[in-house]
Amino acid sequence: MSKRIAVCPGSFDPVTNGHLDIIERASAVFDKIIVGVLNNPEKKALFTIDERVEMLEECVSHLDNVCVAAFSGLLVEFVRKSGAVAIIRGLRAISDFEFEFRMASMNRKLAPEIETFFMMTGNEYAYLSSSVVKQVASFGGCVKGLVPVVVEKRLREKFLSRKAEGSAIEE
């Protein structure tokens, strides 16, 4: 019997508890989940691709059927190479659906054999995004409970080092 493998893609810059909610719930439905970390050179990420993969690996280490891999290029090509049959996408609100629907439609055109599954995030994470987390953290705000502890620590380190660099430049 073949395994039902799904890819849960994203930039995960950084991974949030909302992302983990989707990954954990998807891991209960599929035999294997591959968390695909998109390396998009057009986007200026706060964390390097290696840092994002490393944080995700630590955050999903308790899930035996979940692994993490970086990719670039077309998602459907990564899904095919991974032997997956599905793409898992998290939705927070109606506003997410329009964008996700367009992406799912294009992916279906490119790879009709790959299904897209939408999962609603838990209500407690409906407002949460990586962008909001980075903005709050950049101003020294508390992100406890929004991201895993390892991510909270890395955000603090990243923004402290940037402040130190900034003050050194001003002197």
N, C-alpha and C positions, 0 to 999 in steps of 0.2 A: 504494500500500500504506500502510495507516495505521501510525503508530508505536505501539509498546507502551510506554505511559507508566505509571510507578508513583509513588506517593507514599510517602515514608518519614517518618512523622510522629513528633513527640516534643516534649518541652519543652526538651531540650538545655540544661539549666541546671547545669553547662556541658556542651558536647559532650566526649565522652571518646574514647579510641582504640577502645573497643568499638563505639561508634556509628559511627565512621569505617570500621571493619572491615566492618560490615553495609552501609553506603552504597557503599563501593568494590566489594564483591562483587556487590551488586545492580546497580550500574552496568554490570557485565560481562554481565548477563542481560537487562536491559531497554534499550530504545532511549533512554529518557530517565528520569531520576529527579528528582523534585521533593522536596526536603527541606522538609517542612512544619513550621514552628516554631510550636507552639501558644502562643497568648497566653491564658492562663487567669487571669483576674483574681481567682479564688478562692484561687489558690496564691500565696504570697509567694516570688517568685523572687529569687535573688541578683543575677542580671544582668537588665537590661531586655530587652525583646523586640528592640530595635534592636541592643544589644550581642551578643545571641545570634546574630542573623542575620549580623551583621558577622563574628563569629568563625567561624561556619560557612562563610560565603562564602570566607574566607581559607583555611580548611582543605580545601575541596573544589575550589579554583581549578585544580588539576591535572587534574580530571575534566571533559572537554569536554561530556559529556552529563548533567551534574548542575547544578541551580540550586536556590536557596534562596528560600523565601517564607514570610512570617508569615501565620497565620490564627487565627481564633477561631470558636467555634461548633462545629457538628457536622462531624466529620471527613469523613463521606460527602458532605456538601455541598461541602466544599473539593475533594475528589477529583473529583466531577462537574464543578465549575467549571474544574478544571485539565485536563479531558479525559483523565484517567487511567482505567485499567481495573483497577488493582491497588493494594493497600496492602501495604507491606513492614513486617514487625514482627520485631524481633530477640528471640531467647530466650537467656537465660543458663542457666537451670536449670528443673527441673520446676515449681518454685514460680511461675515466670513464666507457665507454660503455662496454669494455671487462670484467671488474670486475663485473659490474652490470648485464650483460647478464648471466654470470656464476651463480651468486646468484639467479637471477630470474628463471633460469633453474632448480636449486636445489629446490627452493621453490615450483615450479610447480610440480616437482616429489613428494615432500612431501605432497603437498596440491593442487591438480589439480583444485579444486573449487575456488581458490583464484587467481585473476588476478593481474599482475604487470603492472603499468602504469609509463612510463618514461616521465618526463617533462624537457625540456631544461630550464636552468636558464636564466635570462635576461643577455644580452651581457655584461652589466656593472659589472656583478658578475662572469663572466666566469673564472677568474683567482683566485677567492676567495676560501679559505678553512680555517677551524678552525686552522689547523696547522700553516698556514702562519700568521694568525692573532695573535696567541699566540707567535710566534717567533718575530714578529714586536713589540708587546707589551712588551715582556720580555726585549727588549733593549731600552725601553722607546720611541719607535716610535709612531707616530700618527695613530690610527685606526678609527678615526672619519669618518663616512660614510660607514664603512665596517661592523660595528656591531651596534645594537641599543644602545642608550645612556646609558641605565642601564647596559649593558654588558661592554661598554667602561669603565664605573666607576668601575665595579667589577674587571675588568682586572687590572686597575691601582692599586686598593687596594690590590689585590692578589700579584702583583709583588713588590709593596712597602713593604708589610709585609715580603715577602721572603728576600728582600734585608736587611731589618732591622734584621731579624733572622740571616742571613749570617754574617753581621757585628758584631753582638753580639757574635757569635760563635768564630770569629777571635780574639776578644779582650782577 
